């Protein structure tokens, strides 16, 4: 087969460049727009939003993208695959269907769900599925009451089903980032799920696209060689049926697609390069051949894969106490000495008030940014123009932290002289969301695909 398809990255995370997906569709021909919104902490944020309002829990920015691109979607110029559904993909689909109806457009939307297992934890434990922490071996029962979210990473299979059902927009909950790219390849080329080299090829392509412009010059080590960051182009994969593909971007856009930008992205968050585990396969990144074949054109080939494991990964989050952060800026002379003294005063006042803290950390910005243990006051540091004290503390009690927050501003008049900046007002306690990774056998949960059509 000589057939090729173009899959474009339109979003690397929730909050990425708003214009990128629209420019990907309108600045050149593409077949699929892949939009990745989810990170581990994003799921917990969305879960809290849904708890406050059952109509929320998804990336509302995505709805605005679809609204803007409705003419191209409904004329079948492009199909969109996105995990923007977060913890409430049904609500995301409803919002899109409503705006399509308002504009008189006919659109077919598919929702992939079944990944949210938060309400099933107890029944899964009773059925013998442990969900132990992958890193520590602890039982999930130790944090069960504090869980905020728990989602299974599905792979490409349910997205393929959605595309084969004619969906113009596919909205998922938690699926692998790579599955968003692999699924269109399986659908278009008719690949077998048991052809693990092909599964690995689509997985590697998805890994290159998943972080948006990170593979087209953004966040590049040799950033000085990247032209026009203002108009940076997001990456596009031109995929072939044999599993090889070319990474490129639209002509006349900024950024840089080079073998080194692609290689840096290949090394991003992979762990063992020979065992990149997904629900679809185990990809061997050490087999990958990367070659510049033209200006802003990089060929990727020779990708090898192995059978998938019998497990899904579960990404869970839980409430792990509270934190507070406040800051004060001290000026010359003796700016560092003043900032250190202010930190000592806060600690002593916390003790006097019997405030129970789990930990305390201070940064002295202008002198150091992360290591309070190596403070040296000498001729070099005593003449610093200004130093910002950034004081943080954690506790299991948010009320204690809020009381401590009331002690920060008074230092302006009751501590060392020379405060020139007080940022953010009185600091208040916020939740600490901790990550809980686990494994779950695939037979324990089944992805679901739902289709919706406006008339």
HELIX and SHEET records of a PDB file:
HELIX    1   1 UNK A   20  UNK A   26  1                                   7    
HELIX    2   2 UNK A   40  UNK A   52  1                                  13    
HELIX    3   3 UNK A   60  UNK A   74  1                                  15    
HELIX    4   4 UNK A   89  UNK A  102  1                                  14    
HELIX    5   5 UNK A  118  UNK A  120  5                                   3    
HELIX    6   6 UNK A  121  UNK A  126  1                                   6    
HELIX    7   7 UNK A  140  UNK A  142  5                                   3    
HELIX    8   8 UNK A  144  UNK A  146  5                                   3    
HELIX    9   9 UNK A  157  UNK A  164  1                                   8    
HELIX   10  10 UNK A  179  UNK A  189  1                                  11    
HELIX   11  11 UNK A  196  UNK A  209  1                                  14    
HELIX   12  12 UNK A  212  UNK A  215  5                                   4    
HELIX   13  13 UNK A  223  UNK A  225  5                                   3    
HELIX   14  14 UNK A  259  UNK A  266  1                                   8    
HELIX   15  15 UNK A  285  UNK A  287  5                                   3    
HELIX   16  16 UNK A  335  UNK A  352  1                                  18    
HELIX   17  17 UNK A  372  UNK A  374  5                                   3    
HELIX   18  18 UNK A  398  UNK A  405  1                                   8    
HELIX   19  19 UNK A  411  UNK A  414  1                                   4    
HELIX   20  20 UNK A  442  UNK A  444  5                                   3    
SHEET    1   A10 UNK A 289  UNK A 294  0                                        
SHEET    2   A10 UNK A 297  UNK A 301 -1                                        
SHEET    3   A10 UNK A 245  UNK A 248 -1                                        
SHEET    4   A10 UNK A 236  UNK A 240 -1                                        
SHEET    5   A10 UNK A   4  UNK A  11 -1                                        
SHEET    6   A10 UNK A  32  UNK A  35  1                                        
SHEET    7   A10 UNK A  79  UNK A  82  1                                        
SHEET    8   A10 UNK A 169  UNK A 172  1                                        
SHEET    9   A10 UNK A 108  UNK A 113  1                                        
SHEET   10   A10 UNK A 448  UNK A 453 -1                                        
SHEET    1   B 4 UNK A 147  UNK A 152  0                                        
SHEET    2   B 4 UNK A 311  UNK A 331 -1                                        
SHEET    3   B 4 UNK A 386  UNK A 395 -1                                        
SHEET    4   B 4 UNK A 359  UNK A 365 -1                                        
SHEET    1   C 3 UNK A 147  UNK A 152  0                                        
SHEET    2   C 3 UNK A 311  UNK A 331 -1                                        
SHEET    3   C 3 UNK A 419  UNK A 423 -1                                        
SHEET    1   D 3 UNK A 147  UNK A 152  0                                        
SHEET    2   D 3 UNK A 311  UNK A 331 -1                                        
SHEET    3   D 3 UNK A 430  UNK A 441 -1                                        
SHEET    1   E 3 UNK A 276  UNK A 277  0                                        
SHEET    2   E 3 UNK A 282  UNK A 284 -1                                        
SHEET    3   E 3 UNK A 304  UNK A 306 -1                                        
END                                                                             
